[in-house]
């Protein structure tokens, strides 16, 4: 804790000279120390740009807004320890989570016991917002698995693939997606002909892929993060062209160095990935402001160069919504801020204008219509399919 406070003091030195007020704190607890991960860093990028803009406009409650980061390394026990410590931090109003749904799912009870607001800019399992706690302290501006699967399955149909198979991890995230796929299959006009389960850390998918092809699948729905996803994609790319099925992927792969790990074989595949945000289609006004602040803090803004764009875009919008809620509440008391989050209206965000991001009965800011399919360009950029320059 002492190291964290020392780092915070360094961050706040410019602000401290301008005001004697204690800062209002926001934390990110995410997978910063995970090798090859870009998701936590993207979330931090979006959050820091938003915080800088908020402070340039006067902060919140007439006080500077400041950011703390803690590293859970994608380990649930670390996340619980970090959140328990953060919950006792004076004037900390909320915590942004990272990429991994299982981490958030395992901390839901603790969050509500501590009355600690969790803002979710990435993790997609439906159970993160569909839980028994009332009032809920979890607010998501991100994908839901039950939104991802209809889009992915309709994309399969558009490719002429009425029979699909699932490759999913044996985790709560994988089970969430398998359930969502079963529910979405009928309405999408798809038959799920096979499901193969794998464990985190697996690298050999030859037998599982052979089983998926043997099931009669015309496409594979892949639910994976970057390490397992790149191993699977490399193995499929190494096969003769006639044995490669189209791969329609969930977005976990985008939270790491998937393109680098997969190599040039990726562009031999018919590979697409679900998304909810792209800098190439962001709202013009907020995008111009984001780009200007990025240039001030980090140098030239290049939308193609930002890894894991959904993390940056979602976190940026969530932090601005949070600042408005704190201002509306008139206090850093988390119960009051929680209530105020349900009352924020007319947020002009990077993604789009949100008439009311959250309500008392809906803690998911995005809708099914916000979900689309994208593809990787050879420069690593993730581009909406159908837009000029997309890989496919």
C-alpha positions in Angstrom: 0.0 0.0 0.0 2.8 2.4 0.8 4.3 1.9 -2.7 0.9 2.6 -4.2 0.4 5.8 -2.3 3.9 7.0 -3.1 3.2 6.4 -6.8 -0.1 8.3 -6.4 1.7 11.2 -4.8 4.0 11.5 -7.8 1.0 11.5 -10.2 -0.7 14.2 -8.2 2.2 16.7 -7.8 1.1 19.0 -10.6 -2.5 19.0 -9.3 -1.4 19.5 -5.7 0.3 22.8 -6.6 -3.0 24.1 -7.9 -5.3 22.9 -5.1 -5.0 21.7 -1.5 -8.0 19.5 -1.9 -7.7 15.8 -1.4 -8.2 13.9 -4.7 -11.2 11.8 -5.6 -9.9 8.4 -6.4 -10.7 5.8 -9.0 -8.9 2.4 -9.3 -8.3 -0.1 -11.9 -7.8 -3.7 -10.8 -6.8 -5.7 -13.8 -4.3 -8.2 -15.3 -1.4 -5.7 -15.7 1.3 -8.4 -14.9 0.0 -11.0 -17.3 2.5 -11.7 -20.1 1.6 -10.4 -23.5 -1.6 -8.8 -22.2 -2.8 -5.5 -23.7 -6.3 -5.4 -22.2 -5.4 -3.8 -18.8 -3.1 -1.3 -20.5 -5.9 -0.3 -22.9 -8.3 0.2 -20.1 -5.8 2.4 -18.3 -5.2 4.4 -21.5 -8.9 5.2 -21.9 -9.3 6.0 -18.2 -6.2 8.3 -18.0 -7.3 10.3 -21.0 -10.8 10.7 -19.4 -9.3 11.7 -16.1 -7.1 14.3 -17.7 -10.0 15.8 -19.5 -12.1 15.8 -16.3 -9.3 17.6 -14.4 -8.8 20.1 -17.2 -12.5 21.0 -16.8 -12.2 21.5 -13.0 -12.2 17.9 -11.6 -15.1 16.6 -9.6 -16.6 18.3 -6.6 -14.0 21.0 -7.1 -11.3 18.4 -6.5 -8.8 16.6 -8.7 -9.6 13.2 -10.0 -6.8 10.6 -9.7 -6.2 7.0 -10.8 -4.8 4.1 -8.8 -3.8 0.8 -10.5 -3.5 -2.6 -8.9 -2.4 -5.8 -10.6 -4.4 -9.0 -10.0 -2.4 -11.0 -12.6 -5.7 -12.7 -13.6 -5.7 -14.5 -10.2 -9.0 -14.4 -8.3 -7.4 -14.5 -4.9 -5.3 -11.5 -5.8 -8.3 -9.7 -7.1 -10.2 -10.3 -3.9 -7.3 -9.0 -1.8 -6.8 -5.9 -3.9 -10.5 -5.1 -3.8 -10.8 -5.6 -0.1 -7.9 -3.1 0.4 -9.3 -0.7 -2.1 -12.7 -0.7 -0.4 -11.1 0.8 2.7 -9.4 3.6 0.7 -10.6 7.0 1.6 -12.5 8.9 -1.2 -12.2 6.0 -3.6 -15.5 6.0 -5.5 -15.2 3.0 -7.9 -13.0 0.3 -9.4 -12.7 -0.6 -13.1 -12.2 -4.3 -13.7 -10.2 -6.0 -16.4 -10.8 -8.5 -19.2 -11.5 -11.7 -17.3 -15.1 -12.6 -16.5 -14.2 -15.4 -14.0 -12.3 -12.9 -11.9 -15.3 -10.5 -11.7 -17.8 -13.4 -11.1 -15.8 -14.6 -8.1 -15.7 -11.1 -6.5 -19.4 -10.2 -6.8 -20.3 -11.1 -3.2 -17.2 -9.2 -1.9 -18.1 -6.1 -4.0 -21.6 -6.0 -2.5 -20.4 -6.8 1.0 -18.0 -3.8 0.8 -20.5 -1.7 -1.2 -17.7 -1.1 -3.7 -18.8 0.1 -7.2 -17.4 -2.0 -10.0 -17.3 -0.5 -13.5 -16.9 -3.1 -16.2 -15.3 -2.0 -19.5 -14.6 -5.5 -20.8 -15.7 -8.7 -19.0 -18.7 -10.1 -20.8 -20.3 -13.0 -18.8 -24.0 -12.4 -18.4 -23.8 -13.2 -14.7 -21.7 -10.1 -14.0 -24.8 -8.0 -14.1 -27.4 -10.8 -13.7 -27.0 -11.6 -10.0 -29.1 -11.7 -6.9 -27.7 -8.6 -5.2 -30.1 -5.6 -4.8 -29.2 -2.9 -5.2 -26.4 -3.8 -7.6 -23.0 -2.2 -7.3 -21.8 -3.4 -10.8 -22.2 -1.3 -13.9 -21.1 -2.5 -17.3 -20.4 -0.6 -20.5 -19.3 -3.6 -22.6 -20.4 -6.7 -24.4 -22.7 -9.4 -22.9 -22.2 -13.0 -24.0 -25.9 -13.1 -24.8 -25.3 -10.2 -27.2 -22.2 -11.7 -28.7 -23.6 -15.0 -29.7 -26.5 -13.9 -31.9 -24.2 -11.6 -33.8 -21.6 -14.3 -34.3 -24.2 -16.9 -35.3 -25.8 -14.6 -37.8 -22.4 -13.9 -39.2 -22.0 -17.7 -39.7 -25.3 -17.9 -41.5 -24.1 -15.0 -43.8 -21.2 -17.2 -44.7 -23.5 -20.1 -45.6 -22.6 -22.0 -42.4 -25.9 -23.3 -40.9 -24.0 -25.9 -38.9 -21.5 -24.6 -36.4 -19.4 -26.1 -33.6 -18.1 -24.4 -30.4 -14.6 -24.4 -29.0 -15.0 -23.0 -25.5 -12.9 -22.9 -22.3 -13.9 -24.9 -19.3 -14.5 -21.8 -17.2 -17.5 -19.7 -16.1 -16.9 -17.5 -19.2 -17.0 -20.6 -21.4 -20.1 -21.9 -19.8 -21.8 -18.5 -20.2 -21.0 -18.6 -23.9 -22.1 -22.2 -24.4 -25.5 -21.4 -22.8 -25.8 -18.2 -24.8 -25.1 -20.1 -28.0 -27.8 -22.7 -27.4 -30.3 -20.0 -26.7 -29.4 -18.0 -29.8 -29.0 -20.9 -32.3 -32.7 -21.4 -33.1 -33.5 -17.8 -33.8 -30.4 -17.4 -35.8 -31.3 -20.4 -38.0 -28.2 -22.3 -36.9 -27.6 -25.9 -35.6 -24.9 -26.4 -33.1 -23.4 -29.8 -34.1 -20.6 -30.1 -31.6 -18.9 -28.6 -28.6 -15.3 -29.1 -27.5 -14.0 -27.9 -24.1 -10.5 -27.0 -23.3 -8.6 -25.7 -20.3 -6.7 -22.4 -19.9 -3.1 -23.0 -20.8 -3.9 -25.7 -23.5 -1.7 -25.3 -26.6 -2.5 -28.4 -28.7 -5.9 -28.3 -30.3 -5.4 -30.8 -33.1 -7.7 -33.5 -31.8 -10.4 -31.0 -30.8 -10.3 -29.4 -34.2 -10.5 -32.8 -35.9 -13.6 -33.6 -33.7 -15.2 -30.3 -34.7 -14.7 -31.0 -38.4 -16.0 -34.6 -37.9 -19.2 -33.2 -36.4 -20.1 -31.7 -39.8 -19.5 -28.1 -38.7 -19.2 -25.5 -41.5 -17.6 -22.9 -39.1 -16.1 -22.8 -35.7 -17.3 -20.4 -33.0 -14.1 -19.8 -30.9 -14.3 -18.5 -27.4 -10.7 -17.9 -26.3 -8.2 -15.4 -25.0 -5.1 -14.5 -26.9 -2.7 -17.3 -25.9 -5.0 -20.2 -26.5 -6.6 -18.5 -29.5 -3.3 -17.9 -31.2 -2.3 -21.6 -30.7 -5.5 -22.8 -32.2 -5.4 -20.3 -35.2 -1.8 -21.3 -36.0 -2.7 -25.0 -36.0 -5.6 -24.4 -38.3 -3.6 -22.2 -40.6 -1.0 -24.9 -41.0 -3.5 -27.3 -42.5 -4.3 -27.6 -46.2 -6.7 -24.9 -47.3 -9.6 -27.3 -47.9 -9.4 -28.4 -44.2 -9.6 -24.9 -42.8 -13.1 -23.9 -41.5 -14.0 -20.2 -41.0 -13.3 -19.1 -37.4 -15.7 -16.7 -35.8 -14.2 -15.5 -32.6 -15.2 -13.9 -29.3 -13.2 -10.9 -28.4 -10.9 -12.3 -25.7 -8.2 -12.8 -28.3 -8.0 -9.0 -28.8 -6.8 -8.4 -25.3 -3.2 -9.6 -26.0 -0.7 -9.9 -28.8 -2.8 -12.3 -30.9 -1.6 -11.1 -34.3 2.1 -11.3 -33.3 1.6 -14.7 -31.7 -0.3 -16.2 -34.6 2.0 -14.9 -37.3 1.3 -14.5 -41.0 -0.8 -17.6 -41.1 -3.7 -15.6 -39.6 -4.2 -14.0 -43.0 -4.6 -17.3 -44.6 -7.7 -17.9 -42.5 -11.3 -16.7 -42.8 -11.1 -15.2 -39.3 -13.5 -12.6 -37.8 -14.0 -11.3 -34.3 -16.9 -9.7 -32.5 -16.6 -6.1 -31.3 -18.7 -3.3 -29.8 -16.4 -0.3 -30.4 -14.0 0.9 -33.1 -12.0 4.1 -33.3 -12.7 4.0 -37.0 -16.5 4.5 -36.4 -16.4 6.4 -33.1 -18.5 9.5 -32.5 -16.7 12.4 -34.2 -16.8 15.0 -31.4 -15.7 12.8 -28.5 -13.1 11.1 -30.9 -11.5 14.5 -31.7 -11.3 15.3 -28.0 -9.8 11.9 -27.2 -7.2 12.3 -30.0 -6.2 15.8 -28.8 -5.7 14.6 -25.2 -3.9 11.5 -26.4 -1.5 13.7 -28.4 -0.8 15.8 -25.3 -0.2 12.8 -23.0 1.2 10.2 -25.3 2.1 11.7 -28.7 0.4 11.3 -32.1 -3.0 9.5 -32.1 -3.2 6.6 -34.6 -6.4 4.6 -34.2 -4.7 1.6 -35.9 -1.9 1.6 -33.3 -4.1 1.3 -30.2 -4.2 -2.3 -29.0 -7.4 -3.7 -27.6 -9.5 -0.7 -28.7 -12.7 -1.8 -26.9 -10.9 -1.5 -23.5 -9.8 2.1 -24.2 -13.1 3.2 -25.7 -15.3 1.6 -23.0 -13.1 2.8 -20.1 -13.1 6.4 -21.5 -16.9 6.5 -21.6 -17.3 4.8 -18.2 -15.0 7.3 -16.4 -16.8 10.3 -17.9 -20.1 8.8 -16.8 -18.7 8.1 -13.3 -17.5 11.7 -13.0 -21.0 13.0 -13.8 -22.5 10.7 -11.2 -20.0 11.9 -8.5 -20.9 15.5 -9.4 -24.6 14.7 -9.3 -24.2 12.9 -5.9 -22.3 15.8 -4.5 -20.3 13.4 -2.4 -17.8 10.6 -2.6 -20.1 8.3 -0.6 -20.3 5.2 -2.7 -24.0 4.5 -2.0 -24.9 8.0 -3.2 -22.7 7.6 -6.3 -24.2 4.2 -7.0 -27.7 5.8 -7.0 -26.5 8.7 -9.1 -25.0 6.4 -11.8 -28.6 5.2 -12.4 -29.7 8.8 -13.0 -27.1 10.1 -15.5 -28.6 11.1 -18.8 -27.6 12.1 -22.3 -24.0 11.0 -22.3 -22.3 11.8 -25.6 -19.6 9.1 -25.6 -17.1 7.7 -28.0 -19.4 4.8 -28.8 -22.5 6.8 -29.3 -25.0 9.0 -27.4 -26.4 7.1 -24.5 -29.8 8.6 -23.5 -29.6 6.9 -20.0 -26.6 4.6 -19.6 -28.0 2.8 -16.5 -31.3 2.5 -14.8 -32.4 0.9 -11.5 -33.3 -2.3 -13.5 -30.6 -2.2 -16.2 -26.9 -2.0 -15.4 -25.8 -2.8 -19.0 -25.2 0.4 -21.0 -24.9 -1.2 -24.4 -27.5 -3.1 -26.5 -27.6 -5.9 -29.0 -27.5 -3.3 -31.8 -24.1 -2.1 -30.7 -22.4 -5.4 -31.5 -20.7 -6.0 -34.9 -18.1 -8.2 -36.5 -14.6 -7.1 -37.4 -11.4 -8.5 -38.9 -7.7 -7.9 -38.5 -5.8 -5.9 -41.1 -2.2 -6.9 -41.8 -1.0 -3.9 -39.7 -2.8 -5.4 -36.7 -5.7 -2.9 -36.7 -9.2 -4.3 -35.9 -11.5 -2.9 -38.5 -15.3 -3.4 -38.8 -16.2 -5.8 -41.7 -17.5 -4.0 -44.6 -15.4 -0.9 -44.0 -12.7 -0.1 -46.5 -9.4 -1.6 -45.5 -10.9 -4.5 -43.6 -9.0 -7.8 -44.0 -12.2 -9.4 -45.3 
